[in-house]
Structure formats: structure tokens, C-alpha cells
Amino acid sequence: MATSPFPPPPGTRVDGSAGVRRGRRLLATRQFGPGEVIGTFRNPLLALPVERGMRTTCNHCLRVAGDPAVTQLRACTGCKFVVYCSVACQRASWAAVHKHECKVFTRMASRTGKDWLPTPVRAVMQVMLLLKAGNAAATASFGDGGSLEGNVDAFKRDAEVWNDLKLQSMAAVVYGGILESEEMLERAERVICKIQTNAFNWLDADTGRAGVFLDPALAMVNHSCVPNAFIGFNGRTATLRTQQGIEPGDEIEISYIDYTLPRATRQEELRLYHFQCQCSRCKDELNVYQICAESPAIPLNTFSLQPDLQKLRLPPIEGPGMSSAEIDTIYKAWKAAAIPESQDPIQLAQARWKLCKPLADAKMWAVEPLPSTLLQLVNYYQDGHPKALALSCFLATECEPYKLVAPFMPWRIKGVMMIAKLLSGTAQITASGELAHACSHKGLIEILSKSDQVSMCEAMLRLVVHYAPLGESDDWEVLSEATTMLDDIESLEGRQNQSALLRAWAKYPQDPEGGAFFHSVVLKPVNELAALAIEIVDAELGNGKSLVRR
Ligand SMILES: C[S@@+](CC[C@H](N)C(=O)[O-])C[C@H]1O[C@@H](n2cnc3c(N)ncnc32)[C@H](O)[C@@H]1O
């Protein structure tokens, strides 16, 4: 029997049959620890930047202008459509797919003047060109009877979506210069359905990297809104990792969508995958607190900004909380709220905060769209504003640990890094005596004036440095930034004692002296700052009436 060009990673196997119930699925054949890599996927069948990034993203490794590893981006001398960061990337891309695509782009530009294609059209065109060239991996996955699920009949039943897919596949055939026969059009339609079902569209808002990624082995992983694994993208590489311990025989499941969104929104986003999610979050309409309370990842928080494991098990919800349907209604109104571009974005924040009030009244801080509203306000403040610091502390202690229970989840790491950066700004203005200028909030001034903000910042960086390789990779920009900041702090005079205590805590969070230092010098002020957050938001965005009942 021929071996698949895309075998499952060691320690896993594919079970089940295509098209039968949940189709095939990836099972663990050995134990995996929390945060462990299940598989690294370095040779995807499709990896392309989205159309708006075609001139600013390397067409092969998907690094962007601004990335330290990218010194220059040079256009392909043939088509001039795509750019590369190195000769090695240009050669690898040429061998993988661009030798077929380059002449198509050149012809297209000379005939139509067009110098870009919508991403889905380009993706289908690439596959069609690979199939035409007899590429073995493309044939095994996308050819007639190829391995990937396409849900073609289900797509055909959804008239609105199907019309779009038909137009896009037709465009791929036309622009690709592929014989416009009925057979080729149908083949292109099957290809686009398979891409829609199996590709990941990823976006890193911080770096601006965005792309489409498809690896047929990774495509065997099914969805759950209570996933035990997640995928990180780093350029052309995808890494599948556990969110919690996985036992032999367990199904490995990721979430195709943001699983912390309310139920109706999740179901709407899953519509294109054509199944009814039967996970406990969907079936039993559980909110983030209820899911968190049962999570096997809770004990991992011993080393985190929310080390009170009992609090994670017993959520702070007031009364019966809000129903799934009520939360869906709030979220829909929140998404629909918009203001003309010319107006101050604070007006949008005010409208959205008002919509979030029932959630705040029920103390459901971690339930979307409340955390997103707070984050928007953090981004609204200027860098280093003490109010942004209070809000970020609230997000990192009262919201994110419930939403994402494992402390190495990239979004949680980013939240801790945000606190570190804000502290480096507030520590400077405190030391230079400008704090009262920058902020009029008496409570904030009082906490910051008496806190050892440098130790607080160092503790955040130690968390980031510890978790970043687990959440993303050794060459994640967040990790290098944290390491540089940590080196700077370690080189400061007169901080040997504090640094030694924080090192001891980072090595062993229960270390009596290191742990006590972390709790009194870092966690206490973090919680004090967090305790001011809702009052600050309400004063800024609300009607002045405090919602804080703590
Ligand atoms: C990326 S594929 C996953 C592998 C797929 N089961 C197969 O056999 O090729 C996505 C498709 O798998 C199926 N699927 C994934 N998660 C599912 C779930 N939780 N319940 C039912 N079907 C699911 C749906 O058909 C979905 O469109």
C-alpha cells in the first residue's frame, strides 16, 4: 500500500471513515503532557499570504516586512506579483508552486492589467495548476477520490454560499488559463469546497501576518468548542499542541473558531463546516465559567497571575448569571453597534459598555463581549497610561484565566506581556515624579507610588519567558522582546535580592521566600489595580454610577 505523503504525526493515528458521522479523526496513541507538541507541520500543501499582504509578506516563508529576520523583500523578477525575503525562499517557492503560477500572473497582467487575485481564487488556482502538472501530493489530496473532505453536497444546498464558491472557482479556471470545460469547472468547485473545509485562515493582528494554510495531515483534526489542543502558526510552520494532558485513545480536537464567543455566533461561524457541534459548551449551553470549573488545566495556574485555583473552580457569578440566549442577544447588538469613522471611537466604546452592563451586573466579567470591550479601552489609552494598566491587570486576573484556562495559551501570554510593557512605562513616570501629571486617579497613584513596579514588571517577564515557548515557539517575537526587557532589568544596579527571589519563585512557585515575595510585592498590587478597573471604566464610559461590588 502506498504511504500517504501526509502521514499523521508520531504518537497519533487517524481513525474513522470519510463522510461517516464525524468523518475521520486524529487519536492519540500515547500520553501527551500539557503544552506538549503533538506535531509540527512544515511542508504544507498551501501556504499563501492574503491578498492585501502580497507585497509586504514573503510569498514562501510568510514573514512580513518589519520582522527582524526580514531585511528586504524583493519582487519576483518574472511576474512582479509576489515578493521574497531571500533567494532561498524564492527558490523553494519556485519549486513548490510558483513555477506554475508565475507565467499565469505575467499573462494576466499583460492582458487585463490586473496585478492581484482574491486569496480564495489564488488558492484554488494554485491547486488546479498543481493538479494539471501531476503533482503527487495535490493529486492524493485534491484529485478525484483524493483524501480531503469537501462536504460538496452540503455546500450545494446552501445557495448563497454556493453561488460565491462557484464564482470563485470559475475565476480560478479563467485566470489560471485552464481549459474551461464543464469537467474542469466541477473539479475547481470540488477543490474550493475542500479548501474551505480544511484550510486555516490565520491572522496575527500584532505583526500583521495573515495567510491561508492547508496541510492534509493537520486537516484530520476535528473541531470541539472545548478543545484539548490548539494550533500556532509561525510563518510556514504550524504547530499542534495540547492545551491539557491527553491520554492514549483520546481524540485530539482543536477549535476551528474562537471558542470563547457566545453560542449563536459560534454556530454561525461553524456553518461553513456543515455539522452541529455536540460539545458540552454547545449542547449544555455552558458559559466560560462553567467550562473553566471542570477544566483539567486549572492546576497549571499555580504559576500564573491567578494562582487561586479555588476561585477558578468556583466562579464569581452573581445569582443565576445570564442565559446563553441573553448573552447571544448582547453579543449581536455589540457587533452591530457602529459609529461613522469620523466620530470619536470612545463613543463606540460607550455604546458597547452600556450593552455589557447586564454582564457586569451579573459579575460575568469573562463572558464576551465584556473582555473585548475592556481591551478596546486599553488600546484607546495612550501607551503606558496607568488606567490601561489597571484594566490589563483586570483582564489578566478576572477574564483571561477563565476564558483560556491553560496559562501558556498565546493570548494569555500576550496579556501578561502587555502588563509588563505598561509597567515599564508607569515605573518610569513614577520614578521621574510625573505620575500625578499623567493620571488624576487618586487610588491608582496611591497603589503605584507604593509598589515596586520594577519587580512587578520582572515577574510578568518571567511568566512570559517561561510560557512563550510552550504557547508558540522559541522564535516568537514576544519571547525575544521579553528576554531583552528581562536582561535590561537584570542589569539594573541594586536589584540582586528582588531578582533572586523572583528567580526562585519562577523555578518553584511554592518556594517559601520566592512565593511570599511574589504574593506580596507582585500579586497584591496587581489585584489592587485590577480592583479599580470596573470603577474606572464606568467613570470613563458609563453614567458615573459604580458597578463595583467588591
Ligand atoms: C478539517 S475536516 C476534519 C476531518 C474530517 N473529519 C475528515 O474526515 O476529513 C472538517 C470536517 O470534519 C467534520 N467535523 C469536524 N469536526 C466535527 C464535529 N465536531 N462534529 C461533526 N463533524 C465534524 C465536518 O465535516 C467538517 O467539515
The ligand as an ORCA input file, in Angstrom:
! r2SCAN-3c Opt
* xyz 0 1
  C     -10.907     19.611      8.626
  S     -12.078     18.373      8.399
  C     -11.755     17.321      9.751
  C     -11.530     15.894      9.315
  C     -12.758     15.213      8.781
  N     -13.490     14.569      9.857
  C     -12.435     14.246      7.670
  O     -12.807     13.089      7.732
  O     -11.788     14.681      6.708
  C     -13.539     19.247      8.821
  C     -14.785     18.467      8.635
  O     -14.858     17.383      9.571
  C     -16.168     17.240     10.099
  N     -16.130     17.606     11.523
  C     -15.157     18.260     12.179
  N     -15.458     18.405     13.479
  C     -16.650     17.840     13.655
  C     -17.502     17.691     14.785
  N     -17.178     18.145     15.988
  N     -18.673     17.056     14.603
  C     -19.041     16.578     13.375
  N     -18.262     16.699     12.272
  C     -17.085     17.319     12.402
  C     -17.034     18.215      9.308
  O     -17.495     17.550      8.175
  C     -16.029     19.274      8.901
  O     -16.455     19.990      7.770
*
